[in-house]
Amino acid sequence: MRDKHYEAERGDRTRNRFALLVIIILVIVAIVNHVRADTKETPDRPASEDFFLESLEGEWVRLSDYRGKPVLLNFWASRRKEVEVK
């Protein structure tokens, strides 16, 4: 009697773990599809214009050099400019 109860509990845990795994996989697939859809060029959302920026190392880089790769632009000031108060 005790073994049947244990087996039933074990089967329930296995089904619950399988269901959780399926849910996690579905969420990951949904997130990946959402990110891909957001990054595609569409007629109402054209690609960004190409431009140059100076890197922290002093090299000039072009946005188009990173085509197909995720890019994070940080426009915070990296050099402090002293302002003289009169």
C-alpha positions as CSV (number, residue, x, y, z in Angstrom):
1,M,0.0,0.0,0.0
2,R,2.8,2.4,0.9
3,D,4.6,1.7,-2.3
4,K,1.6,2.6,-4.5
5,H,1.2,5.9,-2.7
6,Y,4.9,6.7,-3.1
7,E,4.7,5.8,-6.8
8,A,1.7,8.0,-7.4
9,E,3.5,10.9,-5.7
10,R,6.6,10.3,-7.7
11,G,4.5,10.3,-10.9
12,D,2.8,13.6,-10.0
13,R,6.2,15.2,-9.3
14,T,7.5,14.0,-12.7
15,R,4.4,15.4,-14.5
16,N,4.8,18.7,-12.7
17,R,8.5,19.0,-13.6
18,F,7.7,18.1,-17.2
19,A,4.9,20.7,-17.3
20,L,7.2,23.3,-15.8
21,L,9.9,22.5,-18.3
22,V,7.5,22.9,-21.2
23,I,6.3,26.2,-19.9
24,I,9.9,27.5,-19.5
25,I,10.7,26.4,-23.0
26,L,7.6,28.2,-24.4
27,V,8.4,31.4,-22.5
28,I,12.0,31.4,-23.9
29,V,10.7,30.8,-27.5
30,A,8.2,33.6,-27.1
31,I,10.9,36.0,-25.8
32,V,13.3,35.1,-28.7
33,N,10.6,35.6,-31.3
34,H,9.6,38.9,-29.7
35,V,13.2,40.2,-29.8
36,R,13.7,39.0,-33.4
37,A,10.5,40.8,-34.5
38,D,11.6,44.0,-32.8
39,T,15.0,44.1,-34.5
40,K,13.8,43.5,-38.1
41,E,13.7,46.4,-40.5
42,T,10.2,47.1,-41.6
43,P,8.8,49.9,-43.9
44,D,7.5,51.8,-40.9
45,R,10.7,51.3,-39.0
46,P,13.7,51.9,-41.3
47,A,17.3,51.0,-40.4
48,S,19.3,53.6,-38.4
49,E,21.4,56.0,-40.4
50,D,25.1,55.3,-40.5
51,F,27.2,57.6,-38.3
52,F,30.7,57.8,-36.7
53,L,31.5,58.0,-33.0
54,E,34.8,58.2,-31.1
55,S,35.5,55.3,-28.8
56,L,37.0,55.6,-25.3
57,E,40.3,54.5,-26.9
58,G,40.2,57.4,-29.3
59,E,39.4,55.4,-32.4
60,W,36.6,56.3,-34.7
61,V,34.0,53.6,-35.2
62,R,31.1,53.4,-37.6
63,L,27.6,52.1,-36.7
64,S,27.5,50.0,-39.9
65,D,30.6,48.1,-38.7
66,Y,28.3,46.4,-36.2
67,R,25.5,45.4,-38.6
68,G,23.8,42.2,-37.4
69,K,25.2,42.6,-33.8
70,P,23.4,44.1,-30.8
71,V,24.6,47.6,-30.1
72,L,24.2,49.6,-26.9
73,L,24.9,53.3,-27.2
74,N,25.7,55.2,-24.1
75,F,25.5,59.0,-24.6
76,W,26.4,60.0,-21.1
77,A,29.3,62.5,-20.9
78,S,32.6,60.7,-20.4
79,R,34.7,63.8,-20.1
80,R,34.1,66.5,-17.5
81,K,34.3,70.0,-18.9
82,E,35.0,72.7,-16.3
83,V,32.8,75.7,-16.4
84,E,34.0,78.9,-15.0
85,V,31.5,80.8,-13.0
86,K,31.7,84.6,-13.0
